[in-house]
Amino acid sequence: MCHKLTTLIPSFTAPVTDRVWLVGAHGGAGCTTIRHSDPDRFADAGRALPVSPDPSMPSRVILCAMGTGRGLESLRALLADQSAGLFGASILLGAAITDPVPRMPRPLVAARIQLSSAVRVWRLPHIKGLELDGFPRRYPAAYSRLVRDVDAMPRATAHVG
């Protein structure tokens, strides 16, 4: 690749797919939970940037973060790299931010709102019992909204930046 990519996370050559790649801004960002909500729609890239080998079919990416101070800082850093053109041909569709607790502290809500001025943000609510019970049988409506929004986006989307 002739394009310098972000040094915050590694990149990998990703298979060409219609699925949307979920990229974790940090460990525990919620990618796996989101992928389980619709495995046919999403692919989990972990903490790595998927780069399609086919320039006509660039990887579509949603950055994922837990809505904690550290999680939002990690997301901010990746968004700065993406804005600087360091995601190569990968297309950023937006960011999915998961509430870490049922009632979010005001400073974290304010930080999430501030990020939404830079990128499309999907707020995903805290899922009670996830840490003990595993993945829920029924996901909150916000996950369906995320899928609907992604489905409404054209396949060949211009770079967000």
Secondary structure per residue as TSV (DSSP state, phi and psi in degrees):
chain	resnum	aa	ss	phi	psi
A	1	M	-	360.0	135.4
A	2	C	-	-87.1	-8.2
A	3	H	S	-96.4	129.2
A	4	K	-	-71.3	129.9
A	5	L	-	-104.6	165.7
A	6	T	-	-52.9	141.6
A	7	T	S	-99.0	-0.2
A	8	L	S	-72.7	-33.8
A	9	I	S	-137.6	153.7
A	10	P	-	-71.5	164.8
A	11	S	E	-117.5	161.0
A	12	F	E	-145.7	154.4
A	13	T	E	-75.7	115.7
A	14	A	-	-98.8	146.3
A	15	P	-	-64.4	146.8
A	16	V	-	-69.1	127.3
A	17	T	-	-150.9	155.8
A	18	D	S	-84.0	-11.5
A	19	R	S	-67.2	155.9
A	20	V	E	-96.5	130.1
A	21	W	E	-81.3	133.0
A	22	L	E	-99.6	120.0
A	23	V	E	-115.2	122.2
A	24	G	E	-78.6	127.1
A	25	A	S	-73.6	-16.5
A	26	H	S	-164.7	169.7
A	27	G	T	-65.2	142.4
A	28	G	T	74.0	28.3
A	29	A	S	-80.5	-10.3
A	30	G	S	100.9	4.6
A	31	C	H	-57.0	-46.3
A	32	T	H	-65.4	-40.1
A	33	T	H	-63.0	-43.6
A	34	I	H	-64.5	-44.7
A	35	R	H	-59.4	-41.6
A	36	H	H	-64.7	-23.9
A	37	S	H	-69.3	-24.8
A	38	D	-	-162.4	78.3
A	39	P	T	-63.1	-21.5
A	40	D	T	-78.6	-18.9
A	41	R	T	-97.0	-32.9
A	42	F	E	-119.5	150.1
A	43	A	E	-125.0	142.0
A	44	D	E	-97.0	112.9
A	45	A	E	-90.8	-4.3
A	46	G	E	65.9	-139.8
A	47	R	S	-100.4	57.6
A	48	A	S	-148.7	150.9
A	49	L	E	-92.2	118.4
A	50	P	E	-79.3	128.2
A	51	V	E	-120.3	118.0
A	52	S	-	-72.2	138.8
A	53	P	S	-75.2	-12.9
A	54	D	-	-105.0	106.8
A	55	P	T	-60.7	-21.8
A	56	S	T	-81.1	-11.6
A	57	M	S	-131.8	66.9
A	58	P	-	-63.6	152.8
A	59	S	-	-65.2	135.2
A	60	R	E	-99.6	134.0
A	61	V	E	-129.4	139.2
A	62	I	E	-118.8	123.2
A	63	L	E	-78.9	137.4
A	64	C	E	-116.9	141.1
A	65	A	E	-150.9	147.7
A	66	M	E	-80.7	140.9
A	67	G	S	-78.3	43.8
A	68	T	S	-96.5	168.5
A	69	G	H	-56.1	-48.4
A	70	R	H	-65.5	-40.7
A	71	G	H	-63.1	-43.2
A	72	L	H	-69.2	-33.9
A	73	E	H	-64.3	-43.5
A	74	S	H	-62.0	-42.0
A	75	L	H	-63.5	-45.0
A	76	R	H	-56.7	-43.4
A	77	A	H	-63.6	-43.0
A	78	L	H	-66.7	-38.6
A	79	L	H	-64.2	-35.7
A	80	A	H	-64.4	-42.3
A	81	D	H	-64.0	-42.3
A	82	Q	H	-63.3	-42.2
A	83	S	H	-63.7	-30.2
A	84	A	T	-82.6	4.1
A	85	G	T	85.2	17.5
A	86	L	T	-94.0	19.2
A	87	F	T	-105.3	8.5
A	88	G	T	61.2	-139.4
A	89	A	T	-84.1	-5.1
A	90	S	-	-60.8	141.6
A	91	I	E	-103.6	121.4
A	92	L	E	-85.4	117.4
A	93	L	E	-87.1	-27.0
A	94	G	E	158.6	-164.4
A	95	A	E	-131.4	135.8
A	96	A	E	-104.2	117.8
A	97	I	E	-113.7	119.8
A	98	T	E	-96.3	131.4
A	99	D	-	-67.6	126.3
A	100	P	S	-78.1	-18.3
A	101	V	S	-139.2	160.3
A	102	P	S	-61.3	-39.8
A	103	R	S	-115.7	110.9
A	104	M	-	-77.8	135.0
A	105	P	-	-62.6	143.4
A	106	R	H	-53.0	-42.8
A	107	P	H	-61.2	-33.1
A	108	L	H	-74.2	-36.8
A	109	V	H	-62.0	-44.5
A	110	A	H	-62.0	-40.4
A	111	A	H	-65.7	-39.7
A	112	R	H	-65.1	-42.8
A	113	I	H	-62.9	-40.6
A	114	Q	H	-61.7	-41.9
A	115	L	H	-62.8	-31.4
A	116	S	T	-68.9	-10.8
A	117	S	T	-80.3	-17.0
A	118	A	T	-100.0	-25.2
A	119	V	S	-154.5	155.5
A	120	R	-	-63.2	126.7
A	121	V	E	-120.0	131.6
A	122	W	E	-106.2	122.6
A	123	R	E	-92.2	123.2
A	124	L	E	-110.0	128.0
A	125	P	-	-72.7	158.3
A	126	H	-	-59.2	135.4
A	127	I	-	-105.4	111.7
A	128	K	T	-62.3	132.7
A	129	G	T	85.1	-2.4
A	130	L	H	-57.5	-39.0
A	131	E	H	-69.2	-22.3
A	132	L	H	-104.9	-41.9
A	133	D	H	-93.0	-8.9
A	134	G	-	81.8	-159.9
A	135	F	S	-73.2	139.1
A	136	P	-	-72.0	156.1
A	137	R	S	-75.0	-36.1
A	138	R	S	-120.2	128.1
A	139	Y	-	-93.2	153.0
A	140	P	-	-59.3	156.0
A	141	A	H	-57.1	-26.9
A	142	A	H	-59.5	-30.4
A	143	Y	H	-69.4	-38.6
A	144	S	H	-65.5	-39.3
A	145	R	H	-61.6	-41.7
A	146	L	H	-58.0	-47.2
A	147	V	H	-62.2	-46.1
A	148	R	H	-59.6	-43.9
A	149	D	H	-63.4	-43.7
A	150	V	H	-63.4	-43.2
A	151	D	H	-63.0	-29.8
A	152	A	H	-78.7	-13.1
A	153	M	S	-80.4	137.0
A	154	P	-	-64.1	148.5
A	155	R	S	-62.0	-46.3
A	156	A	S	-93.1	87.1
A	157	T	-	-96.6	142.4
A	158	A	-	-70.6	157.4
A	159	H	-	-62.1	139.3
A	160	V	-	-91.6	136.2
A	161	G	-	-172.9	360.0
